[in-house]
Amino acid sequence: MLSKALSKRWITLLFLVFLAGLYVTGRAQEMVAERKKAPELIQVTPQEVTPGTEIEIEGYRLGWPQLKDTQVVFWQNAIPYTTYPTGGGWQAKDIDNGLQQMKVVVPQGINPGFCSLVVEANGFDSIPIPLEIGLSINPPIITETNSRWVAPGEVVWVKGTGFGVFDEIELIDSKGEFYYINPGSTSSAIKVAFNLPPNVAEGEALVRVIEHRSGKNQPSNPIPVMISRGPVPLELMANWLPGVAAGQWLDLVIASFKPLEKADKAEILFNQGEQPVVVEIQGNTYPRVHIPNQLLPGNVKISTRTWIKNKASVWSDPIDYTLRNEPVPPSVISMEIVGWNEPIYLGPTTPKTFNLQGGDTLVLRGNFPVSNTNKLRLVLRNSANTISLIPTFLDPGSIKVKLPNNLLGEDWELTLKSTENKAFSKLPINLHIN
């Protein structure tokens, strides 16, 4: 009898332990789920700051785009110093997992030493990240401007760290004249912007940022800009140019469209080997250029210039660009069904099939390195039929195509191809027509 009683008690204890394990496991899963909703901080720039310094917080789920109940808390000696975002940005295609930025001003009253920074958003707190409050205020450090060549009256963006709320821009033009300008507020803590004075002299000017919080009017390091009242070259964003091969079209990504607005024409210089090639840039709203067929795969140096009334600008500083060995197929980043609220970004998490109706219009955004949309085909294929559609032009990065009104049947596979070189790409999505 005693043995049976002990056995029952042991079974009861095991059952209770089992239930407890289920509870702990369930609670752990809930905590993991909550953690996935909470803000996640990656870094703060700069890492040493003083009250009044603008800092950039980088991470995930920082509360954008609604910023509902979002605040930033600096904890020091169990005392909270609370402030709120004054700018920032986010990846619209992935609010939960896309990288986000937040601009915050370090609150007054916080003391020198270490503190912990926490972002509170939508009812969740981030894991704290350490931050050092400096003893003395240092001048900003600036690294670059958005454009090397600018014209009077244009906006200049200055990138750097350590900017403060009372900073001032100092500009010294080529004649030695000093200009002091209040910078405009931007959405980023690592950028300030200002308008060039209309009467600034041509030639090389120096830009500095003066901090006034310390009362010492400390200047940053200087950075040069070239000021011109005539034509100026385009500045290509080397890291943003899509890869293509010789014979294809390249959509240009440039720092500023201002030079194109004034120019009569613009040119691009391809320098590879002993025979440089000059090609005219097509379009001033969506500039693009045809890569000469005689260029070889591999590195080529690219420069630009513009013309106004038969006067040419200097050639821009050359950038390195790599030409592909084979033609690059047209590619699609997102697909939008006209009338829907949100675009569909194509990737690993995209559903494999979407329900549509005959007559719906699709907008495809991506890279289309062809001369015009007549050279593109969107091919719909299922087990019984193949339909080839010619898109219409929106801009070099966007095309649209209307599905046939009588389109019916099982799931359709989508392929986008070029008729100029037969390069093609299959979209990772099927259409189911209701």
Protein Blocks (a to p, Z undefined) as FASTA:
>chain_A
ZZmmmmmmmmmmmmmmmmmmmmmmmmmmmmmmmmmmpccdfbdcdfbdcehiacddddeh
ehpanlpoiacdddeehiacddddfbdcddfklmklgccdddddddehiacdddddddde
ehiacddddddddfbdcddddfbdfbfbdcehiacddddehiafkbccddddfkopacdd
dddddfbfkbccddddfkbcedjdddddddfklonopacddddddddfbdcdddddfklp
ccddehiacddddfbfklmmmpmbdcddddehjbdcddddehjklgcddddfkbcedjdd
ddddddeehiacdddddddddddfbdcddddfbdcdehiabdcdddfklcfbdcddehia
cdddddddbfblklpccddddfkbccddddddfbfmbccddddfklgcdddddddddfkl
opacddfbdcddZZ
